[in-house]
Amino acid sequence: MTPDPLNRLVAQLAKLPGIGEKTAQRLAFHILRAPGEYAAELSQAIREVKEKVHLCVRCFSLTDAETCNFCRDARRDERVLCVVETFADLMALERTREFKGRYHVLHGVLSPLEGVGPEQLRIRELLERLNDSRVEELILATNPDVEGEATALYLTRLLKPMGLRVTRIAQGLPMGGDLEFADQATLAKALSARRDL
């Protein structure tokens, strides 16, 4: 009933994560109603991101240069390195404006059931980087799920013998949360990670 080009656009948009059929249709109709320049700019932006954006050679963040802005920024503390699972996690930490060190992006977590071992992550590059740097503390900022915890434990076992201070981001209750609605694991983490006031 609808033209083939529109069907193809809806099908492609529906392949995006978190986009269902109805949302894909709304997006397609929005693009169709928008001025021609908008569609041209959107397609150009998609083309450019595929052609120009790649991994930083040092931390494996995203960049359009050889090294990313985080690695080039001389104001960042190179003695503290934060290891994250994904670029999205890095950006979430940056939005806090609290972390002033450098990053290393693993591009995943250990997941034997899905066939993801240390070889599929940027762990070897992390070890090489640590041999050639002045890093004193390594913050493990993987997600507090089974795979994230397993990855943090694996990295801790690898890194502790190097004489580095290895820390883990705190876990527990979110700001504004209610104890009544927290699950047992979260409450247990909050109790074990308590600190003096």
Phi, psi and omega per residue, in radians:
M1 nan -0.569 3.114
T2 -1.753 2.717 -3.117
P3 -1.062 2.566 -3.113
D4 -0.992 -0.748 3.118
P5 -1.040 -0.659 3.114
L6 -1.184 -0.718 3.093
N7 -1.067 -0.733 3.134
R8 -1.135 -0.713 3.107
L9 -1.099 -0.792 3.115
V10 -1.058 -0.765 -3.133
A11 -1.082 -0.720 3.135
Q12 -1.202 -0.735 3.128
L13 -1.137 -0.619 -3.140
A14 -1.176 -0.293 3.101
K15 -1.370 -0.245 3.120
L16 -1.205 2.522 -3.136
P17 -1.106 2.351 3.107
G18 1.414 0.032 -3.124
I19 -1.897 2.013 3.073
G20 -1.586 -3.087 -3.089
E21 -1.058 -0.791 -3.097
K22 -1.186 -0.734 3.103
T23 -1.123 -0.695 3.104
A24 -1.060 -0.702 3.104
Q25 -1.127 -0.784 3.127
R26 -1.046 -0.761 3.129
L27 -1.107 -0.750 -3.138
A28 -1.096 -0.750 3.118
F29 -1.164 -0.615 3.073
H30 -1.081 -0.809 3.127
I31 -1.092 -0.697 -3.132
L32 -1.138 -0.673 -3.130
R33 -1.377 -0.414 -3.086
A34 -1.201 2.770 3.080
P35 -1.049 2.695 -3.122
G36 -0.983 -0.571 -3.134
E37 -1.110 -0.611 -3.141
Y38 -1.099 -0.818 3.130
A39 -1.082 -0.699 3.124
A40 -1.142 -0.756 3.129
E41 -1.162 -0.670 3.101
L42 -1.104 -0.821 -3.135
S43 -1.163 -0.633 3.089
Q44 -1.132 -0.731 3.129
A45 -1.103 -0.707 3.105
I46 -1.133 -0.778 3.126
R47 -1.070 -0.788 -3.117
E48 -1.121 -0.709 -3.125
V49 -1.133 -0.632 3.112
K50 -1.263 -0.587 -3.096
E51 -1.468 -0.605 -2.949
K52 -1.893 -0.435 -3.064
V53 -1.584 2.284 -3.129
H54 -2.576 -3.077 -3.119
L55 -1.442 2.445 3.024
C56 -1.095 2.402 -3.106
V57 -1.237 -0.252 -3.092
R58 -1.790 -0.910 -3.035
C59 -1.909 -0.179 3.120
F60 1.226 0.427 2.940
S61 -1.353 -3.081 3.107
L62 -1.676 2.484 -3.125
T63 -2.757 2.886 3.001
D64 -1.985 0.184 3.068
A65 -2.143 -3.046 3.125
E66 -1.155 -0.793 3.061
T67 -2.086 2.708 -3.076
C68 -1.429 3.002 3.121
N69 -1.075 -0.605 -3.133
F70 -1.150 -0.715 3.139
C71 -1.277 -0.543 -3.123
R72 -1.431 -0.314 -3.057
D73 -1.297 1.873 -3.096
A74 -1.193 -0.284 3.136
R75 -1.356 -0.267 -3.114
R76 -1.362 2.510 -3.090
D77 -1.377 1.919 -3.110
E78 -1.374 -0.047 3.098
R79 -1.457 -0.223 -3.132
V80 -2.105 2.182 -3.097
L81 -2.145 2.216 -3.140
C82 -1.849 2.148 -3.139
V83 -1.709 2.157 -3.132
V84 -2.153 2.835 -3.140
E85 -1.322 -0.809 -3.001
T86 -2.397 2.918 3.058
F87 -1.099 -0.600 3.106
A88 -1.075 -0.663 3.095
D89 -1.156 -0.709 3.096
L90 -1.026 -0.804 -3.122
M91 -1.151 -0.606 3.093
A92 -1.107 -0.733 3.098
L93 -1.157 -0.700 3.138
E94 -1.103 -0.622 -3.139
R95 -1.087 -0.407 3.116
T96 -1.273 -0.394 -3.088
R97 1.059 0.392 -3.109
E98 -1.743 -0.603 -3.054
F99 -1.548 2.211 -3.090
K100 -2.038 0.191 3.139
G101 -1.610 -2.674 -3.132
R102 -1.955 2.983 -3.054
Y103 -2.151 2.815 2.924
H104 -2.481 2.161 -3.088
V105 -1.768 2.122 -3.107
L106 -1.358 -0.482 -3.048
H107 1.135 0.834 3.064
G108 2.343 -3.007 3.111
V109 -2.425 2.834 3.084
L110 -1.124 2.295 3.121
S111 -2.688 1.465 -3.098
P112 -0.975 -0.595 -3.135
L113 -1.139 -0.467 3.109
E114 -1.765 0.144 3.107
G115 1.324 0.397 3.131
V116 -1.792 1.899 3.088
G117 -1.945 -3.067 -3.125
P118 -1.003 -0.511 -3.109
E119 -1.189 -0.444 -3.118
Q120 -1.503 -0.160 -3.138
L121 -1.829 3.007 -3.133
R122 -1.573 0.779 -3.119
I123 -1.383 -0.755 3.117
R124 -1.023 -0.748 3.126
E125 -1.139 -0.602 3.083
L126 -1.104 -0.803 3.136
L127 -1.094 -0.735 3.094
E128 -1.093 -0.721 -3.139
R129 -1.118 -0.695 -3.130
L130 -1.186 -0.547 3.100
N131 -1.167 -0.503 -3.068
D132 -1.896 0.453 -3.056
S133 -2.374 3.117 3.120
R134 -1.857 0.447 -3.099
V135 -1.138 2.277 3.103
E136 -1.912 -0.548 3.129
E137 -2.274 2.379 3.099
L138 -2.058 2.065 3.139
I139 -1.700 2.139 3.103
L140 -1.617 1.936 -3.079
A141 -2.018 0.853 3.047
T142 -1.473 2.814 -3.105
N143 -1.134 2.617 -3.138
P144 -1.459 0.869 3.040
D145 -1.999 -3.115 -3.044
V146 -1.022 -0.817 -3.104
E147 -1.196 -0.722 3.122
G148 -1.111 -0.719 3.109
E149 -1.161 -0.725 3.124
A150 -1.100 -0.702 3.123
T151 -1.146 -0.765 3.119
A152 -1.078 -0.741 3.126
L153 -1.135 -0.755 3.110
Y154 -1.048 -0.817 -3.141
L155 -1.142 -0.680 3.118
T156 -1.038 -0.785 3.134
R157 -1.112 -0.594 3.108
L158 -1.290 -0.661 -2.932
L159 -1.628 -0.508 -3.109
K160 -0.979 -0.761 3.137
P161 -1.100 -0.257 -3.140
M162 -1.402 -0.072 3.120
G163 1.442 0.221 3.115
L164 -1.479 2.652 2.954
R165 -1.420 2.048 -3.134
V166 -1.921 2.107 -3.131
T167 -2.115 2.845 -3.139
R168 -2.166 2.459 3.093
I169 -1.084 2.590 -3.123
A170 -1.191 2.703 3.109
Q171 -2.305 2.667 3.116
G172 2.704 -2.547 -3.044
L173 -1.382 2.458 3.077
P174 -1.331 2.700 3.053
M175 -1.047 2.344 3.136
G176 1.458 0.005 -3.135
G177 -1.394 2.829 3.104
D178 -1.923 2.318 3.097
L179 -0.989 -0.665 -3.080
E180 -0.991 -0.590 -3.046
F181 -1.781 0.005 -3.132
A182 -1.353 2.537 3.094
D183 -1.355 2.881 -3.059
Q184 -1.077 -0.720 -3.108
A185 -1.126 -0.713 3.130
T186 -1.146 -0.772 3.106
L187 -1.098 -0.704 3.121
A188 -1.102 -0.737 3.099
K189 -1.117 -0.728 -3.130
A190 -1.095 -0.688 3.123
L191 -1.212 -0.768 -3.087
S192 -1.248 -0.456 -3.119
A193 -1.716 0.322 -3.127
R194 -1.118 2.759 -3.118
R195 -2.394 2.810 3.121
D196 -1.239 2.597 3.078
L197 -1.915 nan nan
